[in-house]
Amino acid sequence: MLQIILAVLAFGMLVIVHEFGHFITAKRGGVQVNEFWIGMGPTLLKKEYHGTLYSLKLLPFGGACVMEGEDSESESQRAFGKASLPRRMLIVVAGALMNFAVGFLIILAVMQPNGLNGGYVVSTLEQVDPRSSAAGAQGLQAGDEILKVDGYRILLRSDFEVALARGTDTNYEVVVRRDGKRLTLPDVRLEPTIEGENGRKMIGLTFAEQPGGFGMRLRMAACTAVDYARMVWSSLGMLVSGQVGIDQLSGPVGVAGVMATTASYSITAFLQLVAFISVNLGVMNLLPLPALDGGRLVFLLIEAVRRKPVPPKYEGYVHAVGLILLLALMVYVTGQDILRLLH
């Protein structure tokens, strides 16, 4: 029960962080915020302060920052539509930026050296076993920094395994930095052919370790955050291409369940998951879909091109339809979550 409460609170805090991003940039930009609420469902508490109604609702999922003139015409000089275009763009993306920032800070806080000597293992090769399938005149050499494998950007040591898993063959195009120069190796065989002490087959590549100073920690945390965002995009691509079905999506109930399970194993693993979900929320909210921040940003970009805004009522209609579809999807995935729990 403690893990479930912790998971719900963490998920709720990520929503608060997101909405606070919209709220603070709107307030600082002189835009009137009519209502700021956290949660969904019946209202538990509410209080008006400086022209804004603050509300706490029953279910700890969701939230909103309602600005004057956001989806309708308004004559108020503090309406959303009266703010400059760059200011409105900043307000729209501020929620996602807050999620990215919080995700990065959590990663930075829990980041630990992963090398045997107290440093960080990087994508530079320290040694290539002469017996390795990747060795040879046209293969990999000690000192090579692996940049790409079959077009997949290598940011972290773990990306190397991901790139190999994406391949359909044992031969890959590998881009490396060697002696300060970028070099493309068009046909590198990366096949586990060397038998280790435990009988496990290995490719025969040893990756270097760099000292774990604060600068290195910052770099590794930033690369991890980018990797998390890339993982979300890859998952969306798999969903669109049909590699995974919509029935495999999880809603708030499923996410909270996974968070609770993770919390029972390790607080570090739990915080890493929270960071991933925070980055996930940032990416998902910037998708160019109606009712999401990305959808609103699309209308602002259209305004920038047309030199005049789309009438708020028409934009409101589009977002209303998008919200209905989004809520329908949430009901579906939540139902799937509950069915999985019952089984």
C-alpha positions as CSV (number, residue, x, y, z in Angstrom):
1,M,0.0,0.0,0.0
2,L,2.9,2.4,0.8
3,Q,4.4,1.8,-2.7
4,I,1.0,2.5,-4.3
5,I,0.6,5.8,-2.4
6,L,4.2,6.7,-3.3
7,A,3.5,6.0,-7.0
8,V,0.3,8.0,-7.0
9,L,1.9,11.0,-5.3
10,A,4.9,10.9,-7.8
11,F,2.6,10.7,-10.8
12,G,0.5,13.6,-9.4
13,M,3.6,15.6,-8.8
14,L,4.7,15.3,-12.4
15,V,1.3,16.6,-13.5
16,I,1.6,19.5,-11.1
17,V,5.1,20.3,-12.5
18,H,3.7,20.3,-16.0
19,E,0.8,22.6,-15.2
20,F,2.9,24.8,-13.1
21,G,5.1,25.4,-16.1
22,H,2.1,26.8,-18.0
23,F,0.9,28.7,-14.9
24,I,4.2,30.5,-14.0
25,T,5.0,31.6,-17.6
26,A,1.4,32.8,-18.0
27,K,1.5,34.8,-14.8
28,R,5.0,36.2,-15.4
29,G,3.9,37.1,-18.9
30,G,0.9,39.1,-17.7
31,V,-1.7,36.6,-18.9
32,Q,-4.8,36.1,-16.7
33,V,-5.1,32.6,-15.3
34,N,-8.7,32.1,-14.4
35,E,-8.4,28.6,-12.8
36,F,-5.6,26.3,-11.9
37,W,-6.6,22.8,-10.7
38,I,-4.9,19.6,-9.9
39,G,-6.5,16.2,-10.3
40,M,-9.8,15.2,-12.0
41,G,-13.3,14.5,-10.9
42,P,-15.2,16.2,-8.0
43,T,-13.6,19.2,-6.3
44,L,-12.3,18.7,-2.8
45,L,-10.9,22.1,-2.0
46,K,-11.0,25.5,-3.8
47,K,-9.8,29.0,-3.1
48,E,-9.7,32.2,-5.1
49,Y,-6.5,34.2,-4.8
50,H,-5.5,37.2,-6.9
51,G,-8.1,36.5,-9.6
52,T,-7.2,32.8,-9.9
53,L,-9.4,30.0,-8.6
54,Y,-7.2,27.2,-7.3
55,S,-8.8,23.7,-7.0
56,L,-7.8,20.3,-5.7
57,K,-9.9,17.4,-7.2
58,L,-10.5,13.9,-6.0
59,L,-8.5,11.8,-8.5
60,P,-4.7,12.5,-8.5
61,F,-4.4,12.3,-12.3
62,G,-4.5,15.2,-14.6
63,G,-4.8,19.0,-14.1
64,A,-5.3,22.2,-16.0
65,C,-4.2,25.8,-16.2
66,V,-7.2,27.7,-17.7
67,M,-6.2,31.1,-19.2
68,E,-8.5,34.0,-20.2
69,G,-9.3,33.9,-23.9
70,E,-7.4,30.6,-24.5
71,D,-10.2,29.0,-26.5
72,S,-12.6,31.9,-27.1
73,E,-12.7,35.6,-27.9
74,S,-11.9,37.9,-25.1
75,E,-11.7,41.7,-24.8
76,S,-9.5,41.6,-21.7
77,Q,-6.0,43.1,-22.2
78,R,-4.7,40.2,-20.2
79,A,-6.2,37.5,-22.4
80,F,-4.0,34.8,-23.8
81,G,-4.5,36.0,-27.4
82,K,-3.3,39.5,-26.5
83,A,0.1,38.3,-25.5
84,S,2.9,38.4,-28.1
85,L,3.3,35.3,-30.3
86,P,6.7,34.3,-28.8
87,R,5.2,34.7,-25.3
88,R,2.3,32.4,-26.2
89,M,4.6,29.9,-27.7
90,L,6.7,29.9,-24.5
91,I,3.5,29.4,-22.4
92,V,2.4,26.5,-24.5
93,V,5.7,24.6,-24.4
94,A,6.5,25.5,-20.8
95,G,4.8,22.5,-19.3
96,A,6.8,20.1,-21.4
97,L,10.0,22.0,-20.7
98,M,9.3,21.7,-17.0
99,N,8.9,17.9,-17.4
100,F,12.2,17.6,-19.3
101,A,13.9,19.7,-16.7
102,V,12.6,17.7,-13.7
103,G,13.4,14.4,-15.5
104,F,17.0,15.6,-16.1
105,L,17.4,16.7,-12.5
106,I,16.1,13.4,-11.2
107,I,18.5,11.5,-13.5
108,L,21.4,13.7,-12.4
109,A,20.5,13.1,-8.7
110,V,20.5,9.3,-9.0
111,M,23.2,8.9,-11.6
112,Q,25.9,6.5,-10.4
113,P,29.2,5.5,-11.9
114,N,28.9,2.2,-13.7
115,G,32.6,1.3,-14.2
116,L,34.7,-1.1,-12.2
117,N,37.1,1.7,-11.2
118,G,34.5,4.2,-10.1
119,G,34.1,6.0,-13.5
120,Y,31.6,5.9,-16.3
121,V,31.7,3.4,-19.2
122,V,31.6,5.3,-22.5
123,S,31.2,4.4,-26.2
124,T,35.0,4.5,-26.9
125,L,36.7,1.2,-27.3
126,E,39.6,0.4,-25.0
127,Q,40.4,-2.9,-26.5
128,V,39.4,-5.1,-29.5
129,D,40.1,-8.8,-29.1
130,P,42.2,-10.0,-32.2
131,R,39.8,-12.9,-32.4
132,S,36.8,-10.6,-32.6
133,S,34.6,-10.7,-35.7
134,A,34.8,-6.9,-35.6
135,A,38.6,-6.8,-35.8
136,G,40.7,-6.4,-39.0
137,A,41.9,-3.7,-41.4
138,Q,38.3,-2.6,-42.2
139,G,37.0,-3.2,-38.7
140,L,37.1,-1.6,-35.3
141,Q,40.3,-0.6,-33.5
142,A,41.2,0.4,-29.9
143,G,40.6,4.1,-29.4
144,D,37.6,4.3,-31.8
145,E,34.7,6.3,-30.4
146,I,31.5,4.6,-31.8
147,L,29.1,7.3,-33.1
148,K,26.5,5.4,-35.1
149,V,25.6,1.8,-35.8
150,D,23.4,1.4,-38.9
151,G,22.3,5.0,-38.5
152,Y,21.4,4.7,-34.8
153,R,23.2,7.4,-32.8
154,I,25.3,6.0,-29.9
155,L,25.1,8.3,-26.9
156,L,25.7,5.8,-24.1
157,R,27.4,2.4,-23.9
158,S,24.0,0.7,-23.6
159,D,22.9,2.2,-27.0
160,F,25.4,-0.2,-28.6
161,E,23.3,-3.2,-27.6
162,V,20.1,-1.4,-28.6
163,A,21.6,-0.8,-32.1
164,L,22.6,-4.4,-32.5
165,A,19.1,-5.6,-31.5
166,R,17.6,-3.3,-34.1
167,G,19.6,-5.0,-36.9
168,T,18.5,-7.9,-39.0
169,D,21.9,-9.2,-39.9
170,T,25.4,-9.5,-38.3
171,N,27.0,-6.9,-40.5
172,Y,26.6,-3.3,-39.8
173,E,27.6,0.1,-41.0
174,V,29.6,1.7,-38.1
175,V,30.6,5.4,-37.9
176,V,33.5,6.1,-35.6
177,R,35.7,8.9,-34.6
178,R,39.3,7.8,-35.0
179,D,42.3,10.0,-34.4
180,G,40.0,13.0,-34.3
181,K,38.5,12.2,-37.7
182,R,35.0,10.9,-38.5
183,L,35.2,7.6,-40.4
184,T,32.5,5.3,-41.9
185,L,33.2,1.5,-41.8
186,P,30.6,0.2,-44.2
187,D,30.7,-3.5,-43.4
188,V,31.6,-4.4,-39.8
189,R,30.7,-7.9,-38.6
190,L,29.4,-7.7,-35.0
191,E,28.7,-11.3,-34.1
192,P,29.4,-13.0,-30.8
193,T,31.9,-15.7,-31.7
194,I,34.3,-15.6,-28.7
195,E,33.5,-18.0,-25.9
196,G,33.8,-16.4,-22.5
197,E,34.7,-18.0,-19.1
198,N,31.0,-18.8,-18.4
199,G,30.4,-20.2,-21.8
200,R,28.7,-17.0,-23.0
201,K,29.5,-15.9,-26.5
202,M,31.0,-12.4,-26.8
203,I,31.9,-10.0,-29.6
204,G,35.2,-9.2,-28.0
205,L,34.9,-5.5,-27.5
206,T,36.0,-3.8,-24.3
207,F,34.7,-0.3,-23.7
208,A,36.7,2.4,-22.0
209,E,36.0,4.0,-18.6
210,Q,36.3,7.7,-17.9
211,P,36.7,9.4,-14.5
212,G,33.4,10.2,-12.8
213,G,33.8,14.0,-12.2
214,F,30.8,16.3,-12.0
215,G,31.2,17.4,-15.7
216,M,31.1,13.7,-16.8
217,R,28.1,13.2,-14.6
218,L,26.3,16.1,-16.2
219,R,27.1,14.7,-19.7
220,M,25.9,11.2,-18.8
221,A,22.7,12.5,-17.3
222,A,22.0,14.6,-20.4
223,C,22.6,11.7,-22.7
224,T,20.3,9.5,-20.6
225,A,17.5,12.1,-20.8
226,V,17.9,12.3,-24.6
227,D,17.9,8.4,-24.7
228,Y,14.6,8.4,-22.7
229,A,13.0,10.9,-25.1
230,R,14.3,8.8,-28.1
231,M,12.8,5.7,-26.5
232,V,9.4,7.4,-26.4
233,W,9.6,8.3,-30.1
234,S,10.7,4.8,-31.0
235,S,7.7,3.4,-29.1
236,L,5.3,5.8,-31.0
237,G,6.8,4.7,-34.3
238,M,6.2,1.1,-33.4
239,L,2.6,2.0,-32.5
240,V,2.0,3.8,-35.7
241,S,3.6,1.1,-37.8
242,G,1.5,-1.6,-36.1
243,Q,4.5,-3.4,-34.4
244,V,2.6,-3.0,-31.1
245,G,-1.1,-2.8,-30.7
246,I,-3.2,-0.1,-29.0
247,D,-4.2,-2.7,-26.4
248,Q,-0.6,-2.7,-25.1
249,L,-0.9,0.9,-24.1
250,S,-1.1,1.7,-20.4
251,G,-3.0,4.5,-18.7
252,P,-2.6,6.1,-15.3
253,V,-3.7,3.0,-13.5
254,G,-1.2,0.8,-15.3
255,V,1.6,3.3,-14.9
256,A,0.9,3.7,-11.2
257,G,1.0,-0.1,-10.9
258,V,4.4,-0.4,-12.5
259,M,5.7,2.5,-10.4
260,A,4.4,0.8,-7.2
261,T,6.1,-2.5,-8.2
262,T,9.4,-0.7,-9.0
263,A,9.3,1.1,-5.7
264,S,9.1,-2.2,-3.9
265,Y,12.4,-3.2,-5.4
266,S,14.6,-0.1,-5.2
267,I,14.1,3.6,-4.6
268,T,16.8,4.3,-7.2
269,A,15.0,2.3,-9.8
270,F,11.7,4.0,-8.8
271,L,13.3,7.5,-9.3
272,Q,14.7,6.5,-12.6
273,L,11.2,5.4,-13.7
274,V,9.8,8.7,-12.5
275,A,12.4,10.5,-14.6
276,F,11.5,8.4,-17.6
277,I,7.8,9.1,-17.1
278,S,8.5,12.9,-16.7
279,V,10.4,13.0,-20.0
280,N,7.7,10.8,-21.5
281,L,5.0,13.4,-20.5
282,G,7.1,16.1,-22.1
283,V,7.4,14.3,-25.4
284,M,3.8,13.2,-25.5
285,N,2.5,16.7,-24.8
286,L,4.5,18.1,-27.7
287,L,2.9,15.8,-30.2
288,P,1.1,17.9,-32.9
289,L,-2.4,16.6,-31.9
290,P,-5.5,18.5,-30.9
291,A,-6.0,19.1,-27.2
292,L,-2.3,18.6,-26.5
293,D,0.3,21.4,-26.2
294,G,1.8,20.3,-29.5
295,G,-1.6,20.9,-31.2
296,R,-1.8,24.4,-29.7
297,L,1.7,25.1,-30.9
298,V,0.7,24.1,-34.5
299,F,-2.0,26.8,-34.5
300,L,0.6,29.3,-33.3
301,L,3.0,28.3,-36.0
302,I,0.1,28.7,-38.6
303,E,-0.4,32.2,-37.1
304,A,3.2,33.0,-37.6
305,V,3.0,32.0,-41.3
306,R,-0.4,33.7,-42.0
307,R,0.5,36.8,-39.9
308,K,-2.9,36.5,-38.3
309,P,-4.4,34.1,-35.8
310,V,-6.9,31.3,-36.5
311,P,-10.2,32.5,-34.9
312,P,-10.2,31.1,-31.3
313,K,-13.7,29.6,-31.7
314,Y,-12.5,27.4,-34.6
315,E,-9.4,26.4,-32.8
316,G,-11.5,25.6,-29.7
317,Y,-13.7,23.3,-31.8
318,V,-10.6,21.4,-33.0
319,H,-9.3,21.0,-29.5
320,A,-12.7,20.0,-28.1
321,V,-12.9,17.1,-30.6
322,G,-9.3,16.2,-29.8
323,L,-10.1,16.2,-26.1
324,I,-13.1,13.9,-26.6
325,L,-11.0,11.5,-28.5
326,L,-8.2,11.7,-25.9
327,L,-10.7,11.0,-23.1
328,A,-12.1,8.1,-25.0
329,L,-8.6,6.7,-25.4
330,M,-7.9,7.2,-21.7
331,V,-11.2,5.3,-20.8
332,Y,-10.1,2.5,-23.1
333,V,-6.5,2.1,-21.8
334,T,-7.7,2.5,-18.2
335,G,-10.2,-0.3,-18.9
336,Q,-7.4,-2.5,-20.3
337,D,-5.3,-1.7,-17.2
338,I,-8.1,-2.8,-14.9
339,L,-8.7,-6.0,-16.9
340,R,-4.9,-6.8,-16.7
341,L,-5.1,-6.3,-12.9
342,L,-8.1,-8.6,-12.6
343,H,-6.3,-11.3,-14.5
